[in-house]
Amino acid sequence: MTSTQSRHALSRRALPIRVLLLVIAVLAAVLVPTPAEAFVPKPPPLTTPWTNQVSVTNPLPEYPRPQLTRSEWQSLNGVWQFAPTSNLNNPPIGGTLAEEVLVPYPIESALSGIMRHENRMYYKRNFTVPAGWSGRDVQLNFGAVMWQSKVWVNGVLLGTHEGGYDAFSYNITSALRAGSNEIIVGVWAPVDVEDIPLGKQRLNRGGIWYTPSSGIWQTVWLEPTQSTWVKRLDTTPNVAAGGLDLNVQASAAGQPVRAQVLSGGQVVGEAIGVSGTSFRVPVPNARLWSPDDPFLYDLKVTLGNDSVGGYFGMRSVGKAMIGGFLRPTLNGKFVFQLGTLDQGYWPDGLYTAPTDAALRFDLEQQKALGFNMVRKHIKVEPARWFYWADRLGLMVLQDMPSLVAGRNASATGEARYESELRRMIDNHKQITSIVQWIPFNEGWGEFQSGRIADLVKSLDPTRLVNHNSGSNCCDSDPDPGNGDVIDDHMYVGPGLARAPSSTRILQLGEYGGLGLHVPGHEWPSGNSFAYEMLPNSAALTNRYAQITSQLPDLINGSGLSGSVYTEPTDVEDEINGFYTYDRQVQKMDFARVRAVHQQVLAAANGTALPTGKLVSFRVTTPNYTNRYLRHTGGVANTEVVDGASSQTLKQDASYWVRAGLSNSSCFSFESRNFPGQYLRQRDQRVYKEANTGGTFAADATFCARPGLSGGGTSLESAARPGQYLRHRSSEVWVDGDTGGSFRDDSTWNLVPAWWKSGASLAVGQSRTLRVTTAGYTNRVLRHRENLARTDVVDAGSALTDRQDSSFIVRAGLAESTCYSLESVNFPGQYLRHSNYRLQKATSDGSDTFRKDATFCAQPPLAGGAGNVSLQSINYPTHYVRHASELVYIATVSGANAWDGGGSYNADTTWTDQPGLGG
């Protein structure tokens, strides 16, 4: 805060709320009336760590616009007079309003002191222009007002603004007078009664719809300028050209401007241009911005006597075919975008964070958890939020706040939306962290989405455009097929409905939504929910680790390039955050969460492989991406593999990932159908062989490196450092860089295996699965009254019991390399899971049934010859397990009573034996 900033009109001292509360309590104790000027916000439903740090005389004192700074300014935040009104045609000029409101907190928030909704309202306060500003123009700036506003200064109507998410300004010089000046702001906030961009605000909040945030909700301030002044800095880093493309938006075009780029206070680049026209400022040997190194340059721009500061990061955003998939690129490289669905709500301030430290906190915590991206969901944040995203190094996928979901917008609503969309993009082009624009979400208020996507691209061709996040969902119109992104939503997930194309990358725009009740830290509606509820923090952490650990298969096998977890904090009724809504309680083990994220990102850059899992090696060389590494007669080569390929070919193309035989930090690859035999190099040619001793361990060990072609994995030979596993003319060798296609040829996508079962069952035979848990080995899996359970059944049991315990092994209904179990005595009926419980049912022909009735045989979790474990194909962390005689699919640690426990491995291991019922 500079020396020119004003004190409040009533000359209140800048006391924090907690001090004022203490003073009020003391005065009440001695029966002294509370002074009328002692404004105190209302108690919020939940208190954040920053609620009591809010100053009632100077809230949010930080300069509000870091991308365009001036040294002199005056905050108008603080206590204003307030009154509801029936219309905005009769401003209370010279009058006194009955209530007080703390600006800039939405009127529905506790911090505002109003804590109710009004459709129309007036704000009023007085201010004095500092004497040192004499002779200069004075600008009145609003960060944002929800939704329509009219502004009067000393009775002069300055204008009307529509739009709840963009900054606007008035030159008030001609309306000023000596001494005290009066400002009145009239606001109309119709929320969902009208067709306006409003995101998740609803008059009747509940579920995924939240309390409105009406009125002034971002900082209001004054600043002096010259008669010709800089209004905006449009910065576009041009990495390829080694400079910053700068367009200085000023009050008059064609004015000479000087721009300097600084690093550590030293000028590194300088150029002269004119306002309103792009020119390039050199940035030699640029240090590039990324989540790993979020370096920012300072910018100084001078137009006549007007001088402003700013900043920018040098980085490029694009897309490229990398490792066989179209990927988003940052500085020319694929960086998997691992992020959260950040909605930006606060229990005390609603749309407005109580303090700048609170605003920063949410982003700091997400970065500390190992995320590198944030999807800003259905809201546009204040400029300081973007500053912190830039400074901390979090890529931003920026949503446009939606029109009302579930109804078609009027022509007026569509025009309002498009106008605000244009302004959102124009006003945020200078934000380094924004890498993607998302005009629509799940079809809410969607119209002409193909045209809108093209419009966004024309407004900003430097970033990717996602026409509709969750276009597989909800209210979405048919996909127009344009834009840069295919975006699915899948709860709980993760999962995908579609594949990337040659023009559009693939991202999972929402998944997760795992919930946990934390009494005393929940919104008081009593209607809390999540997509899946967990009983405690440990179970929640385990479940999060399980679902998020599935991302690498989607990244490498399906071309997934980004994922968005719901969500960083609880929001009102939604209790699916890493934090409670009040930011008081961490709901998961953050160290474990970060470790999972590091594994996901390592898998995406090719340095982490899934030890203990079956994989196939897909060629990434263009035009050969349908070929896979396989062994034939003991020699490794590549061959086309697809769904119609033979069992032998699919098995030969599947390998277990093992810890490296000569170096446990590297990897060895064991044949799926020849246990004990590994891929090894011998005289640089690659073979499948059993351990012959000598140099075999080193010859069969490969160290994972980031893909040499920019995606996937390259495997460096432990025996021949600097040489990599590569294919040439369908043969597989270990080679050094020979140029040409070497980098592509030595880059592989390690994808889910063509043969998904790691153990085999006898297709077409009747089999019985016997319990292996000590003390219960006389029990077998059977169905009774359609439900699966375990009972004591043996050769002497009744025929019906023996038949109920026998199943014909079939090729999996959903995946032929796995298995389905058909009842012997009820032909056409199969064991399937529903709500985790195993039961016998007739197929309804649906894809869901086929998946629920398909299980992949895997080596027994508890070991033992002749034993097997059965993994659910659509819940891959779950295995068939008995618990208290009943049979479920269960995971090692989850929310259900039948999950986990000390006997989990034994309970999920079954002896495969001939069918008791013939």
N, C-alpha and C positions, 0 to 999 in steps of 0.2 A: 504494500500500500504506500503510495507516494504522499509527500507532504501536502499536495493539493487536494487530496480526497476530503470530502465534507464530513462533518459530524452530523449526527441525526438532527432533524429540525427541532426536536424537543430536548436536544443536548443531553441525551442519556449517555452514561458511561458504558463502554463495551464490556459488559459483564456476561460471562457465560451463564447458561440457564441454571446449572446446578447451584451457582452462587445466589442467583435471584430467588430460587426456591427456598434456600436456607434463610435468606433475609425475610421472606414472606412468612415463613413458619415462626420466626422469632417475634416479628411484629404481631402476628395473630395471638401469640401466647400472652402478650402484655396488653391485649385488647386495643391496640393501636390500629386504626383503619388502614387497609392497604392503599398506597398512593395510586391514583388513577392511572398514572403513566407507567406503572410497573407491569408492562405487557409480559405475559407468560404463555407459551404455547400450551395446547391441550395435551394430556397424557396420551401417547400412542398405544394401540393394541399390543405392540411389542416394542421394546426399547433396544436400539442398537448401541454399540460401544461409543457412538458419536452423538447420540441424541442430546446428551447434556453438555456437549461441547459447542453447540450452536450459539452464537452471539445474537442477541435480539437487536443490537444496534448496528452490527456490521457482519451479517451472515455472508458466507462465501466471499471473503474479501480478496481472493486471488484475481489477478487480471484475467478476464473471461475468454480472451481470444488469442491464444498463443501463436496462431499462424499469422497474425497481423497485429503487432504490438506498437503502442505509443507510450512514451515515458510519462505523459501527463494524462490523468483521467480521474473521474470522480464516481464512486459507486453510489447508486441510489437504492441499493438493497437496504432492507430494514423494515420498520413498522410504518405502514401506510394506513390511512383511513379506508373504510370499506363499507359498502352497503349493496344489498340486492336491489334490482330494479326491474320494472316490467318492460322497459324499452331503453334504447340508447340515444334517444332524440333530445333529451333534456339534461345535459351534464350539470352536475351540482356546482357550478362555477361560484366561487366565493363562499360556499356553504361548508357545513361540517357533517361528516358521515358518522353514523351511530356506532360502528364497530371498528376494530383494528385487525389488520392482517399482516403477517410477516412475509415480506417478499424476499426471495422468489420461490416460495413453496406453494404447490397447488392448493386450492382452497379446501379440497376434500381431505387434505393431510392434517395430521395432528400438529405438525410444526407450524402450519399457517395460522393456527389459532381459531380458524373457522370450523373446519372439520365437518363440512356438509357441502352438498352440491347446490349450486344456483345456476339457472340457465343464463341469466344476464346479471351483470354486476358492474359496479364502479369502484375503481381504486383512486385515491387522491393523496397527494403530499405536496409539501413546499420544498424548494431548494434554492440555494444561492450559488451563482456562478463565481468561482474564484476571481479575484481582482487581476491576478496575473494572466488571465486569459483575454484581457481586453484587446480589442483590435483583431481578434481571430473569430472564425466561425465556430459554432458549437453544435456538435452532433449528439443526438439522443438515440442510444442504441438499446435494442431489446434482443436478448438471446433467443427467446421464444415465448409466445403467448398462445394458449389453447382456447379458442380457435380463431374467432374473428375479433379484431380489436379496432377501436377508434381512440385517437390520442389528441388531447387538447393541451396546449400550453398557454396560460393566461387567457383562456377563453377562445383561442384560435385553434380551429380544427386543422390538424396537420395532415391527416389522412386516415384511411382505413386499410387494414392488412388482414388478409385471409390466409390461414395456414398455421398449423400448430407446431411445426418442427423446424422452421427456418428463422434465422436472424433477420432483422430489418432495422432501418434507421431513418431518422428525420433530421434535416438541418433546421434547427429551431432558432437560429440567430435572429431572424426578423420578428419573432414572437416574444423575445426576451425583454425584460425591463430591469431597471436598477433595483438592487436589493432582492427581496424575496420574490420567487416565481412559483406559480402553481401549475402542477401537472395533474391531469385527470386521464385515466385510462378506462374506457368502457369495454367490456368483454361479453361476447355471446359464445356460450359453450353448449351446443345442443347435444353433444356426445352422439349416441347411436340413433337419435330421433331423425337426424339428417344424414344425407349421404356425404360424409366427409372422411378423409383419411384419419383414422383414430386408433389403429392397432387393436389392442385387446381391452380398451376402455369400454365399459358398459354401465348404464344407469342401474340395471339390475345385475349386479356382479354375481359371480359364482362359477365354480368349476374352473375352466381355463380362461374365463373372462374376469377382469379385475376392476377395482375401484377407479372411477375417472380421475383425471388430473387436470382440472380446469383452471383457467386464468393464467396469470404470470407465473411461469415455472422455471425460467432461467434469468440470469442476472440482467439488471437494468443499469446502464451507466452513461455518463457524459464524457466527452473528450473534445478538446479544442483541435481545430485543423486550420490549415490555410484555406483560402477561397477555392483553390484547386488542390485536391487531396487524393491520396491513394485509398481506394475502396476495397480492393481484394487483390491477392497475389495468387495467380493460377500457375502452379509449379508442376512441370512434367519432367521428371528425370529422363534423360536420354543417354543410357549407358553406352549404347553402341557408338554414339557420336562424342562421348566423353564430356558431356555438359548438361546444364539445366536449361530446358526450354521454358522461358518465363514470359507470362503475359500480365502486365501490370494494369489491372482494371482501376481506372481513376474517374473522378468526377467530370473530366474532359479528356477526350481521346487526342492522340497526336502530340502529347506533351513529352519533352525529353526526360528520360529517367536514367538513373545510374544504379546498377546492381552489383553488389559485392557478395561473394561466397566466402565464408570464414570457417576455419577449423581451429579450435583452441584459441580463438581470438585473433588468429592470423589470417589475412586475406590470401586466399588460394586461387581465386578467379574473379574477374571483373569484366563488365561489358556495359555499353551504352545502347539504349534503345528508345522507343517511344511508347507511350501508354496506348493500350488497346490493340497492340500488335505484338506477336510473339517474337522474341529474340533469344539467342543462345548465350549463356554465361558458361565459360569453360570451367570444368572441374577435373583437373589433370590427375591421373593415377587415383581415380575415385575409390574410396573405401565404401564397399557396397553394404546396404542395409539388409539385414535378414534377422529372423528370430534368434539366431545364435550370436549375432553381432549387430544390434540395432543402433548403428552409428548414425547420428544426425549432424548435418551441416547447418550452421547459422547463415541467415540471409539478411542483408541490409539493403534497403531500397530508398533512394532519394528522388523526389520529384519537386523541383524548386526548393522551397523552404520546408517541405513536408518530408519527414524521415520516419520510416517504419522498420520494424524488425520482423523476422520470421524464421522459419527453419524448413528443412526438407531432408529426405533420405534418398540416396542414389540407389535405385533398384529397378529392375524390369519385371513385368508380368506378361506371361504368354501361355502358349500351349504347344506341345510338340509330341510326335510319335516317339516314345522312349520305351525300350524293352518290350516292344510289341503292343503297347497300349498308348492311346492318346492321354497325355498327362498335363496338368497345369505346371507351369515353370515359374520359378523365382530366380532371377538372374541367370536364366538359361538352364537351370537344373530342376529336376523333380524333387519337390519337398512335400511329403505327405502332410495334408492339412488336418491336424488333430485338434478338434475344438469342442466348444460348448455352445448351448443355446442360451445366450445371455440376454435376459429380458429387461434388466435395468429397473427393477422396482425395489422400494424400500418401505418397511412398515411405518416409519415415522414421516418420511417425505414423499412417498409414492414415486412419482416420476423423478423427483429431485433428491439426489443424495444429500444427507445432512451436512456433510463437509467435503472438501476436496480430498482429504485423507481417506474418507469413506469411499469416494469415487475411485480413487487409486487402489484401494484395498482389494476390491473384487478382481481387478485385473492382475494385481500382484499375486494373489492366491492362485489364480488359474495358471499363471506362468510358473509359479512354484510347484504346481502339481504336474508340470511337464507338458501342458498344452502349448501349442504354438499358434493357435487360431481361435478366434471368437466369432460366432455368428451373432450379430446384433439384431435381435429378433423383433420385428414389427415396431420399431422405435428408432428415432434418431437422437443420439445423445448430445449433450453440450460439447462445445469445442474442446474443453479440457479433458473429456473422456478420450477423445481421439488423440490428444497430445500424449496421454499416458500410454495408450496402445502403441503409438509411434515410439515413445521413449523406452518402453519395456520390451518391445519386440513381439507383438502379437498381430498376426495377419487378421484382417477383418473382412468378413462377408457381410455386406450391409444390406439389410432389408429396407424396402419402402413400406411405411405403415399402411396397413390395408384399409380398404373400405369395409363396411359391415359385411360379415360373413352371412351366407344363407339367403341372400336376396340380390337380385340384379339391381345395380345402381342406375339411377336416372342419368339422363344426358348431362345434367348439371353436376351430379356427383362425379361422373367420369371426367368432366372438364376440370373440376377441382383437383381430382387425383393427379391428372396429367400435369397440371400446372405445378403442384407441389413436388412431383417427381422430378421435373426439369430443374427446379430450384435446389432440391436435395443434391442432385449430381453436380450442378454448377458450383454450389457452395462447398463441396467436399472434394473437388478435384485435387486439391493440394494435400490431401491426407495420404501420407506415405503408406500407412498400414492397410488401407482398403485395397483389396485385390479382386473383389467380385461384387457386382450389383445384383440384387434379387428383387425385381419389381413385384412379384406375387408370391403368396404362400398358400399352398393347399387349395388354390382356387378362390380364396376369400375375396369377394368383390372383383373377381377376374373379368376382364373384357379385352378382346382383341389382343391377346397376349403375344401373338406373333409380331404384330405391328409394334407393340410396346417394347418388345425385346430389341427389334431393329432400331427403334427410336433411342433407347438407352445406348446401344452400340454407337449410334451416330453422335450422341452427345459426348461419349467418352470411349473412343476405340482402344484406349491403353489398358483396359481391364476386362476381365471375363464377365459375361452376362448370363445369368441363370433365369430363364423366363419365368419359372414357377418352381419354388422349392416344394417337394412333395407332390409332384405332378402325377404320381401314381395313386393319389389319395383324395378323398373327401369331396370338395366342391369343384375339383379341377376340370377345366374344359379339355377337350382332346389336345394332345401335345402337338404344337404347330411344327415341331422339328427343327426350329432355328435356335439361335443363341449358342452358347459355348458349353452348356452343362446339361447332363441328364441327372436328375436329383430325385431320389426315392426317400420316403419315410417308412420306417419299419420299427414298430414297438412290439415287444421289448427289443427284439433283434439281437445282434445286427443281422441284416439280410438285405438282399437286393432283388428287385423285380425285373431289372433290365441290365443291359450291358453297355459299355462305352461304344462310341461309333468312331468313324474316321474324322468327324468334325466336332464331336462333343465329348468332354470328359465325363466321368461318372463319380458322383459323390452321394453319400448317405446323409441327407440333410437333417434327419432327426432319428435318434434311436435311444433306447435306455428307459428313462423314467422310473428307475428303481426307488422305492420309498421306504421311509422309516419314521415312525412316530417318536417325537421327543416331547413329552409332556412339559408344559410350561413355556414352550418355545414355538407354539403353533398359533396361526391366525384363529381368532375365537369363534369362527362360524360354526365349528363342529362338523364341517363337511369335507374334511381333508381326504385326499386320495392320491394314488400313484398308479402307474401301469402295472407294477408288481410290488407287493409289500413284503418287507423283510422284518424278522423279529428283533434283530439287534445289530449293533454296529459291525460285529465280526462277520455275521451272515451277509450283511449288505456289502461289505468290502469283498468278501469271497465271491459273491454273485457278480459284482461289478468286474472283478478280475476275470471271471469266467467268460462273460459275454464280450468284454473288450479284447481278451486274448484271441478271439475268433477273427479279429480284423486282419491279421496277416494273411490268412487264407483268401480273404476277399481282395486284399491289395494285390497279392501275387497271382492268384488264380483267376480273379474276375475283373481286374483292372480298376479297382476302387482307388480313388485319389484323395478322398477327404471324408471325414466322419464328424458328426455333431452330436454330442451327448446332451440329453435333457436331464439336469441342468445344473449351473453352478450353485444356486441357492434355491431354497424353497421360495414360492411366491404365493401368498395368500393361501388358497385351499390346496395348492399343489405342494406336496411334501417330498419331492424327488431330487433335492439338491445335495451337493457335497456339504453345504452349510445349511443350518436352519435359517429361516427368513430374517431373523434378527442378527445374523452373523455371529452368534454367541457360541454355537456348538458345531464342531467338526463331526460329521456323521459317519465318516469312514476313516480308516487308517491311511493317512495321507502319504506316508512313506511307501506303503504297498501300492497305492494308486500310481504314484510317480514311477515306481519300478516297472509296473505294467506298461505305462506310457513309453518309457524308455525302450522296452522290448518291442513295442509296436513300431516305433520310429526306426529302431535298428533293423527290424525286419523289412521295413519299407525301403531303407537305403542299402539293403543287401548284406548287412553284417551280422544278423542274427538268424539262425536257422532253427526249426522246431525239432529239437532232439527228442527221439522217441516216437516220432510220427512218420507215417508213410507219405512220400512225396514223389512227384514225377518232375523230370527236367524238361521244360519246354524251351525250344529254340526261340531266340528273339531276333534273329537275322531277318530283315524284311523279305517277304515272299516265301519264307520257310517256317513260319510260326505255327504250322500244323504238324511239325515234326517234334519228336521227343527222343531223348536218350534211352536206348534199350540195349540189352545184351542178346546176342545170338551165337550159340555155340561157344560161349565164353568170351566173345569179342564185343566191345562196346561200339555202337554205331547209332545213327539217328534214323527214324522211320516215321512215316505218317501214322498217327494213332487217332482214332475217333470212336464214337459210341458203338459203331458196328464192328470194331476190331475184335479179334479172337481173344479168348480168355488168356491164352499163352502170351500173346503180344501185350495185353494190358498188364499182366503180372510181370513180364520181363521189363516193362517200362516203369515199375514201381519199386521204390527203395526206402528202407528204413534209414532215417537220419540218426547216426550214433555219435557219441563223443569221439574225437579223433583218436585213433589207435596209438599214435606216437605223440600226440599233443592234445590234451583234453579241452583246450580252448579252441581247437579247430574241429573238423568233422570227418567222419568216415561214412560210407554209404553201403549198407548191406542189402543184398538182393532179397526181395520179398519172398520169392519162390525157391530160392536156394539159400536157406539159412546158413550163416557162417561164411558165406562168400561175399567179397567186397569188390567195388570198383578200385582198381589200382593201376598205376602206370608202370610199364616195363619197357625200357628203351623208348620212352615217350609215347608209345601206343597204349591205349587204355583197354583193360580186360576185366572180366569178372572171374575172380579166383579165390580159393581158400588160402588161408594163411600158410605161407611156405617158409616162414621164419626169415632170418637175415634182414634185408631192408624192407620186407613186406609192410610193416607197420607204417613206416614213413611214406612208402610208395602209395599206400591206401589212405593217406591223410591229406585233406585239403582245407585251406584256411579261407573263410568267407571274406570277400572284399566288396566294396560298392561296385556295382556293375560298370565295367569299363566303357560301355556305350551310354551311360547316364541313367540306367534303370536296371532293375533285377540284381542278380548276384554274379560275381566272378569268383572262381575257385582257384586259388593259387596253390600249386603243388608244394607240400611240405618237403618233399625230396628234392625238388628243383625250384628254389625260390626265384621269383621273377617270371616263372612260366605258369600258364593257366590251362585249365581244362577247356578245350575248344573242339568244334567240329569242323571238318573240311571234307568235301566230297562224300558226305554221309559217314565218314569215319571219325572216330573221336581220339584226340591226341592231347598231349601236354606240350604246349608251344610257348615260345617267346613271341613278342610282338613282331609280326611279319608284315605289318601294314595292310592296306586293302581293307577287307572286311573283318580283320582280326578282332577288333573291339566288339563288333556285333556277334561274331562267332564264339567269343569267349564269355558272353553274357547270357545267363540262363534265368528263366523264371522258375523258381521251385514252387510248384503248384500242388493242390491236393491230388493225391495219387489216382491214377487211372483205375487201379484195383484197390478199393477202399477197405476191404476186409483184410486184416492182418493174420487171421486164422481162417480155417476152412471148415465148412459143414458139408455133409453129404446130400447134395440136391437130389430130390426125388425119394429119399429114404424117410422112414418113420423113426423119429428120435425122441428120447425122453431126457429132460434136463434135471439132474439130481443136485440137491443142495450140497455145498462143500463146507459150510460153516460147522465147526466142531460142535458136537452134541445134537446136530439136526440132519445128519447125513442119511437118515432113513426117509427124508421128505423129498418130494419131487414137485416140480411146477406142474400145475393142472388148472383146468377151468371148472368151475362149479357155479351153476346158475349164471353163466356167462361171464363171471368175474374170475380173474386169475388169482391163485393163491398157492400155498404149498401144503400138501397133506402127506401122511404116511401111506405110500402105495408101493406094493411090491408084486412079485409074480403070483402071489396067492390072493391078491385083492380081487374084488368083483370086476367083471369085464368092463362095466361102465366106467369105474374108477380108472382102470388101466387105459381105456381108450381116451378118457378125458385128460390123461397124462401124456398122451402121445400126439406128435405133430409131424406132418409131412413137411420137410424142408423144401422151400421153393426159392427160386431166384427172386431177389427183392422186388416188390411191386413198384417201388420208386427208383430203385438202383440195382441193376442186375449183378453188380459185384458184391452186393450184400444179400440179405436173406429175409424171407417172410415165413411165418410158421402157421400152416393151415391145420385146422382141427381134423383129426382122423375120423371122428364120428359125426362131424358136421361139415361135410365138404363145402368149400366156398366161403367158409368163415375163418377168420384169421385173428391171431393175437394182435391187438393194437393198443396204444396208450391214448387215453382221453382224460384230461385234467390229471395227468401223471399216473393214473391207475391203469394197470393192464387188464384187458378184458377181451372176450371173444365177440366178434361182430362180423356181419356181412358187409362187404364193400359197397359203398354208395357211389363208387365211380369217381370220387373227388380226388384231387391231388393231395388234399390234407389227409384223407384216409390212407392213401398209398404210402405217404411218408410216415404216418403214425404206425403203420404196420411193417415198416422196414427197419431191420437192425443189422449193423455191421459186426461180424464176428471178429474179435480181437484177442490177442494173447491174454491168458487169464491174469487178472489183476493180482490174485493171490498165488499165482503159479500152479504147478502141478500138471503132470502128463495127462492128456485126454481132457483137460479142462478148457473152458472158453468163457469169455465175457462178451456180453451183447450190448453194443453201443447204439443208442437211438440215432438215426440218420438226421433227423431234423432238430434234435436237442443234443448236439455232439458232445457235450460234457456230461451227459446222463447215460447211465447203464441200467439194465434190468436188474432189480434188486428185491429180495424178500425182506420184509420187516413185519414181525408179529403175525406171521402166517400169510399176510397179504403181499401182493407183488406190485411194484411201481417201477417207473423210471426215476432214478435218483442221481443226484450229483454229490460230489465228495463233501461239499459244504454249502448248504442252501437254506431256504426259508422253511422248508417242510420238515415235519417230524421224522420222515423216513430218509432224510438226507444225512450224509456224513456218519460220524461215529466211529468208534474203534474197530467195529466189525465190518466196515464198509467194503473193504477189498474182498473179504471172504464171502459176504452176502451177495456180491456181484459176480462171483465166480461159480460156474456150474460145470458139473461133469456131463459130457455129451456121451450118451449111451444108446443102444438100440431101443426102439419104442416098446414100452411094456404092453401096449394094446395092439401090437402087430402092424 
